[in-house]
Amino acid sequence: MSRRRQAIKRPLIPDAKYRSTLVTRLVNVIMQRGKKSLAQRIVYDALEQIATKNQAGDPLDILQRAVDNVKPRLEVKARRVGGATYQVPMEVPMDRQFALAMRWLVDLANRRKGLPMKAALAAEVMEAYQGQGNAIRKRDEVHKMAQANKAFAHFRW
């Protein structure tokens, strides 16, 4: 972490097909080794699968609701106080909430074996949209950890 100055936040360019910065961020999280066109193909195919499974809803709205459902409100951070390390519950900044939610959705979709990535991503997003699935379980785990360490909240600074 640099001690000199804060990193400049560059604006995100909306994606070409849906004109959404949410889709752009998802593509950037999925992208590996600079292969953006492959990541875009995976995301677009996953959104098409979501659209065919759920005729009533717009796939972008479903993706937005899924990300909102997965966002963690609290997390624990290690703080060293007097030779002991405490897990101190902290509120998560909005930017980090969004980044964690996207990362969890992609990582847990990637862990689904026997499915192509586009199908796994579509399934993970649909489960998160419905309030169940591995990403929701991960968020609840983080919240439980923060709740269990509530006694150390006074070490927050």
Phi and psi restraints in degrees (value plus and minus 20) as a CYANA .aco file:
   2 SER   PHI     -93.1   -53.1
   2 SER   PSI     120.7   160.7
   3 ARG   PHI    -117.8   -77.8
   3 ARG   PSI     -27.2    12.8
   4 ARG   PHI     -98.0   -58.0
   4 ARG   PSI     -78.6   -38.6
   5 ARG   PHI    -173.3  -133.3
   5 ARG   PSI     145.4   185.4
   6 GLN   PHI     -92.9   -52.9
   6 GLN   PSI     120.5   160.5
   7 ALA   PHI     -88.6   -48.6
   7 ALA   PSI     122.0   162.0
   8 ILE   PHI    -100.4   -60.4
   8 ILE   PSI     108.7   148.7
   9 LYS   PHI    -103.1   -63.1
   9 LYS   PSI      98.0   138.0
  10 ARG   PHI    -105.6   -65.6
  10 ARG   PSI     123.6   163.6
  11 PRO   PHI     -91.5   -51.5
  11 PRO   PSI     125.2   165.2
  12 LEU   PHI    -106.1   -66.1
  12 LEU   PSI     117.8   157.8
  13 ILE   PHI    -110.8   -70.8
  13 ILE   PSI     107.0   147.0
  14 PRO   PHI     -80.3   -40.3
  14 PRO   PSI     129.7   169.7
  15 ASP   PHI     -91.2   -51.2
  15 ASP   PSI     143.9   183.9
  16 ALA   PHI     -93.0   -53.0
  16 ALA   PSI     -57.8   -17.8
  17 LYS   PHI    -101.3   -61.3
  17 LYS   PSI     -69.3   -29.3
  18 TYR   PHI    -121.4   -81.4
  18 TYR   PSI     -28.2    11.8
  19 ARG   PHI      35.0    75.0
  19 ARG   PSI      26.0    66.0
  20 SER   PHI    -150.3  -110.3
  20 SER   PSI     112.8   152.8
  21 THR   PHI     -94.7   -54.7
  21 THR   PSI     -44.0    -4.0
  22 LEU   PHI     -82.1   -42.1
  22 LEU   PSI     -64.3   -24.3
  23 VAL   PHI     -86.9   -46.9
  23 VAL   PSI     -58.0   -18.0
  24 THR   PHI     -80.8   -40.8
  24 THR   PSI     -63.4   -23.4
  25 ARG   PHI     -86.0   -46.0
  25 ARG   PSI     -58.1   -18.1
  26 LEU   PHI     -84.6   -44.6
  26 LEU   PSI     -62.0   -22.0
  27 VAL   PHI     -80.8   -40.8
  27 VAL   PSI     -62.8   -22.8
  28 ASN   PHI     -86.7   -46.7
  28 ASN   PSI     -52.6   -12.6
  29 VAL   PHI     -92.1   -52.1
  29 VAL   PSI     -58.3   -18.3
  30 ILE   PHI     -94.1   -54.1
  30 ILE   PSI     -52.1   -12.1
  31 MET   PHI     -78.7   -38.7
  31 MET   PSI     114.4   154.4
  32 GLN   PHI    -149.0  -109.0
  32 GLN   PSI     119.7   159.7
  33 ARG   PHI      34.7    74.7
  33 ARG   PSI      11.6    51.6
  34 GLY   PHI      56.0    96.0
  34 GLY   PSI      -9.3    30.7
  35 LYS   PHI    -107.3   -67.3
  35 LYS   PSI      58.3    98.3
  36 LYS   PHI     -91.7   -51.7
  36 LYS   PSI     -58.4   -18.4
  37 SER   PHI     -85.1   -45.1
  37 SER   PSI     -55.6   -15.6
  38 LEU   PHI     -87.3   -47.3
  38 LEU   PSI     -62.6   -22.6
  39 ALA   PHI     -83.4   -43.4
  39 ALA   PSI     -60.0   -20.0
  40 GLN   PHI     -84.1   -44.1
  40 GLN   PSI     -61.2   -21.2
  41 ARG   PHI     -81.8   -41.8
  41 ARG   PSI     -62.1   -22.1
  42 ILE   PHI     -82.2   -42.2
  42 ILE   PSI     -67.8   -27.8
  43 VAL   PHI     -85.6   -45.6
  43 VAL   PSI     -65.7   -25.7
  44 TYR   PHI     -83.9   -43.9
  44 TYR   PSI     -60.7   -20.7
  45 ASP   PHI     -86.0   -46.0
  45 ASP   PSI     -58.7   -18.7
  46 ALA   PHI     -84.1   -44.1
  46 ALA   PSI     -62.4   -22.4
  47 LEU   PHI     -86.3   -46.3
  47 LEU   PSI     -54.8   -14.8
  48 GLU   PHI     -85.5   -45.5
  48 GLU   PSI     -60.5   -20.5
  49 GLN   PHI     -83.4   -43.4
  49 GLN   PSI     -60.0   -20.0
  50 ILE   PHI     -82.7   -42.7
  50 ILE   PSI     -60.8   -20.8
  51 ALA   PHI     -84.9   -44.9
  51 ALA   PSI     -59.0   -19.0
  52 THR   PHI     -93.0   -53.0
  52 THR   PSI     -54.4   -14.4
  53 LYS   PHI     -91.5   -51.5
  53 LYS   PSI     -57.2   -17.2
  54 ASN   PHI    -140.7  -100.7
  54 ASN   PSI      70.0   110.0
  55 GLN   PHI     -84.7   -44.7
  55 GLN   PSI     -54.6   -14.6
  56 ALA   PHI     -90.8   -50.8
  56 ALA   PSI     -56.1   -16.1
  57 GLY   PHI    -119.9   -79.9
  57 GLY   PSI     133.0   173.0
  58 ASP   PHI     -97.3   -57.3
  58 ASP   PSI     112.9   152.9
  59 PRO   PHI     -80.6   -40.6
  59 PRO   PSI     -50.7   -10.7
  60 LEU   PHI     -89.0   -49.0
  60 LEU   PSI     -58.3   -18.3
  61 ASP   PHI     -86.0   -46.0
  61 ASP   PSI     -60.1   -20.1
  62 ILE   PHI     -83.6   -43.6
  62 ILE   PSI     -63.9   -23.9
  63 LEU   PHI     -82.6   -42.6
  63 LEU   PSI     -63.2   -23.2
  64 GLN   PHI     -82.8   -42.8
  64 GLN   PSI     -64.7   -24.7
  65 ARG   PHI     -85.3   -45.3
  65 ARG   PSI     -58.0   -18.0
  66 ALA   PHI     -83.2   -43.2
  66 ALA   PSI     -65.1   -25.1
  67 VAL   PHI     -84.2   -44.2
  67 VAL   PSI     -60.8   -20.8
  68 ASP   PHI     -83.2   -43.2
  68 ASP   PSI     -56.8   -16.8
  69 ASN   PHI     -88.8   -48.8
  69 ASN   PSI     -51.2   -11.2
  70 VAL   PHI    -106.7   -66.7
  70 VAL   PSI     -40.7    -0.7
  71 LYS   PHI     -76.6   -36.6
  71 LYS   PSI     107.8   147.8
  72 PRO   PHI    -102.5   -62.5
  72 PRO   PSI     119.5   159.5
  73 ARG   PHI    -110.6   -70.6
  73 ARG   PSI     -54.1   -14.1
  74 LEU   PHI    -148.9  -108.9
  74 LEU   PSI     131.3   171.3
  75 GLU   PHI    -167.4  -127.4
  75 GLU   PSI     146.8   186.8
  76 VAL   PHI    -123.9   -83.9
  76 VAL   PSI     122.4   162.4
  77 LYS   PHI    -146.1  -106.1
  77 LYS   PSI     122.3   162.3
  78 ALA   PHI     -96.0   -56.0
  78 ALA   PSI     108.2   148.2
  79 ARG   PHI    -145.3  -105.3
  79 ARG   PSI     112.4   152.4
  80 ARG   PHI    -118.1   -78.1
  80 ARG   PSI      97.6   137.6
  81 VAL   PHI    -149.6  -109.6
  81 VAL   PSI      93.9   133.9
  82 GLY   PHI      38.3    78.3
  82 GLY   PSI      21.2    61.2
  83 GLY   PHI      67.2   107.2
  83 GLY   PSI     -30.3     9.7
  84 ALA   PHI    -130.5   -90.5
  84 ALA   PSI     126.8   166.8
  85 THR   PHI    -125.2   -85.2
  85 THR   PSI     105.2   145.2
  86 TYR   PHI    -133.3   -93.3
  86 TYR   PSI     124.4   164.4
  87 GLN   PHI    -108.7   -68.7
  87 GLN   PSI      84.4   124.4
  88 VAL   PHI    -120.2   -80.2
  88 VAL   PSI     104.3   144.3
  89 PRO   PHI     -90.9   -50.9
  89 PRO   PSI     114.2   154.2
  90 MET   PHI    -153.0  -113.0
  90 MET   PSI     131.5   171.5
  91 GLU   PHI     -94.7   -54.7
  91 GLU   PSI     123.3   163.3
  92 VAL   PHI    -112.8   -72.8
  92 VAL   PSI     108.6   148.6
  93 PRO   PHI     -82.3   -42.3
  93 PRO   PSI     133.2   173.2
  94 MET   PHI     -76.6   -36.6
  94 MET   PSI     -63.0   -23.0
  95 ASP   PHI     -82.2   -42.2
  95 ASP   PSI     -62.1   -22.1
  96 ARG   PHI     -90.5   -50.5
  96 ARG   PSI     -56.7   -16.7
  97 GLN   PHI     -75.3   -35.3
  97 GLN   PSI     -67.9   -27.9
  98 PHE   PHI     -84.2   -44.2
  98 PHE   PSI     -64.9   -24.9
  99 ALA   PHI     -84.4   -44.4
  99 ALA   PSI     -62.8   -22.8
 100 LEU   PHI     -84.5   -44.5
 100 LEU   PSI     -62.7   -22.7
 101 ALA   PHI     -81.1   -41.1
 101 ALA   PSI     -66.0   -26.0
 102 MET   PHI     -83.7   -43.7
 102 MET   PSI     -65.2   -25.2
 103 ARG   PHI     -82.5   -42.5
 103 ARG   PSI     -62.2   -22.2
 104 TRP   PHI     -84.6   -44.6
 104 TRP   PSI     -63.2   -23.2
 105 LEU   PHI     -79.2   -39.2
 105 LEU   PSI     -65.7   -25.7
 106 VAL   PHI     -90.4   -50.4
 106 VAL   PSI     -64.3   -24.3
 107 ASP   PHI     -82.5   -42.5
 107 ASP   PSI     -63.5   -23.5
 108 LEU   PHI     -92.3   -52.3
 108 LEU   PSI     -50.2   -10.2
 109 ALA   PHI     -88.6   -48.6
 109 ALA   PSI     -56.8   -16.8
 110 ASN   PHI     -86.6   -46.6
 110 ASN   PSI     -49.3    -9.3
 111 ARG   PHI     -97.5   -57.5
 111 ARG   PSI     -35.3     4.7
 112 ARG   PHI     -91.4   -51.4
 112 ARG   PSI      92.5   132.5
 113 LYS   PHI    -111.6   -71.6
 113 LYS   PSI     133.3   173.3
 114 GLY   PHI      64.1   104.1
 114 GLY   PSI     -15.5    24.5
 115 LEU   PHI    -147.1  -107.1
 115 LEU   PSI     125.0   165.0
 116 PRO   PHI     -85.2   -45.2
 116 PRO   PSI     134.3   174.3
 117 MET   PHI     -78.5   -38.5
 117 MET   PSI     -58.6   -18.6
 118 LYS   PHI     -84.4   -44.4
 118 LYS   PSI     -59.3   -19.3
 119 ALA   PHI     -91.1   -51.1
 119 ALA   PSI     -60.1   -20.1
 120 ALA   PHI     -85.1   -45.1
 120 ALA   PSI     -61.2   -21.2
 121 LEU   PHI     -85.6   -45.6
 121 LEU   PSI     -63.1   -23.1
 122 ALA   PHI     -81.3   -41.3
 122 ALA   PSI     -63.1   -23.1
 123 ALA   PHI     -85.5   -45.5
 123 ALA   PSI     -61.8   -21.8
 124 GLU   PHI     -85.6   -45.6
 124 GLU   PSI     -61.3   -21.3
 125 VAL   PHI     -86.1   -46.1
 125 VAL   PSI     -62.3   -22.3
 126 MET   PHI     -84.1   -44.1
 126 MET   PSI     -60.9   -20.9
 127 GLU   PHI     -86.1   -46.1
 127 GLU   PSI     -60.3   -20.3
 128 ALA   PHI     -86.0   -46.0
 128 ALA   PSI     -56.4   -16.4
 129 TYR   PHI     -82.4   -42.4
 129 TYR   PSI     -56.9   -16.9
 130 GLN   PHI    -104.3   -64.3
 130 GLN   PSI     -22.9    17.1
 131 GLY   PHI      63.3   103.3
 131 GLY   PSI       5.6    45.6
 132 GLN   PHI    -161.1  -121.1
 132 GLN   PSI    -199.1  -159.1
 133 GLY   PHI      82.7   122.7
 133 GLY   PSI     158.7   198.7
 134 ASN   PHI     -88.7   -48.7
 134 ASN   PSI     -56.5   -16.5
 135 ALA   PHI     -86.8   -46.8
 135 ALA   PSI     -59.2   -19.2
 136 ILE   PHI     -87.0   -47.0
 136 ILE   PSI     -59.3   -19.3
 137 ARG   PHI     -81.9   -41.9
 137 ARG   PSI     -60.6   -20.6
 138 LYS   PHI     -83.4   -43.4
 138 LYS   PSI     -64.1   -24.1
 139 ARG   PHI     -81.7   -41.7
 139 ARG   PSI     -63.9   -23.9
 140 ASP   PHI     -84.1   -44.1
 140 ASP   PSI     -55.8   -15.8
 141 GLU   PHI     -81.3   -41.3
 141 GLU   PSI     -64.8   -24.8
 142 VAL   PHI     -84.5   -44.5
 142 VAL   PSI     -60.6   -20.6
 143 HIS   PHI     -86.7   -46.7
 143 HIS   PSI     -59.2   -19.2
 144 LYS   PHI     -83.8   -43.8
 144 LYS   PSI     -60.2   -20.2
 145 MET   PHI     -82.5   -42.5
 145 MET   PSI     -62.2   -22.2
 146 ALA   PHI     -85.7   -45.7
 146 ALA   PSI     -60.0   -20.0
 147 GLN   PHI     -85.8   -45.8
 147 GLN   PSI     -59.8   -19.8
 148 ALA   PHI     -87.6   -47.6
 148 ALA   PSI     -48.2    -8.2
 149 ASN   PHI    -122.5   -82.5
 149 ASN   PSI       2.5    42.5
 150 LYS   PHI     -80.0   -40.0
 150 LYS   PSI     -46.6    -6.6
 151 ALA   PHI     -84.8   -44.8
 151 ALA   PSI     -42.7    -2.7
 152 PHE   PHI    -116.1   -76.1
 152 PHE   PSI      -6.3    33.7
 153 ALA   PHI     -83.7   -43.7
 153 ALA   PSI     -43.7    -3.7
 154 HIS   PHI     -93.1   -53.1
 154 HIS   PSI     -28.4    11.6
 155 PHE   PHI    -105.2   -65.2
 155 PHE   PSI     -19.5    20.5
 156 ARG   PHI     -87.8   -47.8
 156 ARG   PSI     117.1   157.1
